């Protein structure tokens, strides 16, 4: 039990489905399916276990649909991160080549397993590696490229908006594309945006900068997005339909 927040953790199994149950710290029952397919429920202590089971059963169709979507995305990821596939990095396509463990030690030391050679994205990893392992090998390569692109977007928009960020962090997130601390002006960007269309990255960066002018997602915030990035809605739709994978 977390004594600071008085939250208790246990497992609730409903019709064979294991659910990570968090008791306390909330006013109502919430159900969430993570990107890895695990299910999390938070609930007040006062709600009986039988009511929680009914809550899950009433949403069984929705749960199954979400889990099916996650499985389908997993199949797509396996195809994307396979030898010979086309991988887009900041809008530019590269042919993925898995070169196995025979790559030189010096190359590994410099590239951290992945490097770009013309139109090829080479990775010194076994062809039998999982999609997640291949993707993780590419993250150290794309982070500095993504950082440079985000900084260019900052340079373009901050003077127009009369705002300025204080710190940029690139992180793997499971439920967000970005975040902004309106007090410190620190902005975090999901590193997975390096593999999405450039307009998605620009949309997220402008979104977080707009929060420096309006913290909430109200009409004023949407008006700011319309003003500074008029085509944000199609980009946001793409992001909503394909949520982040996160570190797996």
C-alpha positions, -999 to 999 in steps of 0.1 A, spaced: 0 0 0 11 35 -8 7 53 25 13 87 10 -17 85 -12 -34 57 6 -37 36 -25 -39 -2 -24 -30 -24 -54 -44 -58 -62 -56 -79 -91 -92 -83 -102 -100 -112 -125 -133 -109 -144 -143 -138 -167 -106 -147 -171 -94 -111 -177 -68 -99 -152 -72 -63 -142 -47 -42 -122 -69 -27 -95 -59 5 -77 -81 14 -47 -82 49 -34 -70 83 -46 -100 87 -70 -136 98 -67 -151 75 -94 -143 42 -112 -120 45 -142 -110 18 -167 -79 21 -189 -63 -2 -215 -26 4 -219 -7 2 -252 8 -32 -241 -27 -47 -237 -28 -46 -199 -59 -34 -182 -59 -9 -153 -88 1 -131 -89 28 -104 -118 29 -79 -127 44 -45 -126 21 -15 -164 25 -11 -173 7 -44 -179 -31 -37 -160 -57 -57 -192 -70 -72 -200 -36 -87 -165 -34 -102 -170 -68 -119 -203 -55 -133 -186 -23 -145 -161 -44 -164 -188 -68 -179 -209 -38 -191 -178 -26 -211 -168 -60 -224 -174 -52 -260 -154 -20 -258 -125 -38 -240 -124 -66 -266 -124 -40 -294 -95 -21 -278 -75 -53 -272 -81 -64 -309 -69 -31 -321 -37 -34 -300 -31 -69 -314 -35 -56 -349 -11 -28 -342 14 -53 -329 12 -72 -361 17 -40 -381 48 -32 -359 63 -66 -366 60 -60 -403 73 -24 -400 104 -33 -381 114 -63 -403 144 -66 -426 137 -48 -459 108 -27 -446 106 10 -453 109 31 -421 101 68 -421 123 90 -400 112 126 -398 94 122 -431 122 105 -451 119 68 -460 148 44 -454 151 7 -462 157 -12 -430 186 -37 -430 193 -60 -401 229 -69 -403 232 -93 -374 259 -95 -347 288 -94 -372 289 -56 -374 322 -42 -362 327 -32 -326 339 3 -336 307 8 -356 286 -3 -327 304 20 -304 298 50 -326 263 43 -338 249 24 -308 238 -4 -331 220 18 -358 233 41 -385 221 57 -417 239 50 -449 224 69 -478 188 55 -481 195 26 -458 189 23 -421 214 -3 -409 210 -20 -375 235 -44 -360 210 -68 -345 199 -104 -352 172 -108 -379 154 -129 -353 150 -98 -330 115 -87 -321 100 -56 -335 103 -40 -301 141 -48 -299 147 -34 -334 128 -3 -326 147 3 -294 180 -1 -312 170 29 -334 159 52 -306 194 65 -298 200 73 -334 168 93 -340 168 112 -307 194 138 -318 178 141 -352 144 147 -335 159 172 -311 173 193 -339 140 193 -358 120 203 -327 145 231 -320 139 243 -356 102 243 -350 107 262 -317 128 288 -336 100 293 -362 71 296 -338 83 311 -305 90 346 -320 55 346 -336 38 335 -304 60 356 -281 67 325 -259 99 306 -250 104 271 -237 131 266 -210 140 229 -215 132 202 -240 130 165 -231 126 136 -255 109 106 -239 90 75 -247 55 79 -235 26 54 -234 -4 78 -235 8 112 -246 25 128 -276 38 157 -256 34 176 -223 41 211 -211 48 224 -176 33 259 -177 52 270 -146 87 259 -156 81 261 -194 96 227 -197 83 208 -227 85 170 -233 80 154 -267 73 117 -274 103 103 -293 79 82 -314 70 113 -333 103 108 -352 85 79 -370 53 99 -378 46 124 -406 63 157 -400 30 175 -398 22 154 -367 54 165 -350 48 202 -359 12 199 -346 24 185 -312 51 211 -308 28 240 -315 2 224 -293 26 224 -263 37 260 -271 1 271 -271 -2 258 -236 23 285 -225 -5 309 -236 -35 289 -225 -30 259 -200 -64 242 -207 -80 227 -238 -108 253 -240 -121 274 -269 -93 299 -265 -67 272 -268 -84 258 -300 -85 294 -314 -47 296 -308 -42 264 -326 -63 276 -355 -43 308 -357 -8 294 -355 -13 260 -371 -45 260 -391 -41 224 -404 -38 209 -369 -70 189 -370 -60 163 -397 -27 158 -380 -44 154 -346 -68 129 -361 -38 108 -374 -23 108 -339 -56 100 -322 -62 70 -345 -27 56 -339 -18 63 -303 18 60 -291 33 25 -284 56 36 -256 86 16 -244 78 -21 -245 
